[in-house]
């Protein structure tokens, strides 16, 4: 097997580094793994995002990684957003993970699929500070199997 020379490796490294540099529009993005045995309906996944830009509009996304063993075509979750002043908003979100014909949505190969669902556009954060986003699975089953990761992304428009 032939190995590339050092110059080629250095160029490849910096090319990957340049292509993977942070997107300036992403204010926050974090994903958390769900235990392999499943997501219990009482378990809450929390994200704390510091948002200090009170003038720009934002888009909010839910990131979902599921296995092809997931038993449903959709996924419901409850989202509670706590503002810096303690005010809380609650929302129910549906994520469509498979088409009517059974074909999985999203990117991936093998047993894992990744989706990013836009669930709010033109969001204005009225207060600077820490916002806490709490997610609960809402699938009416005690232990939901097949969700591998759940995440949140906030992008500045």
Secondary structure, 3 states (H helix, E strand, C coil): CCCCCHHHHHHHHHHHHHHCCCCCCEEEEEEEECCCCCEECCCCEEEEEEECCCCCEEEEEEEEEEECCCCCCEEEEEEEEECCCCCEEEEEEEEECECCCCCECCECCCCEEEEEEEEEEEEECCCCEEEEEEEEECCCCCEECCEEEEEEEEEEC
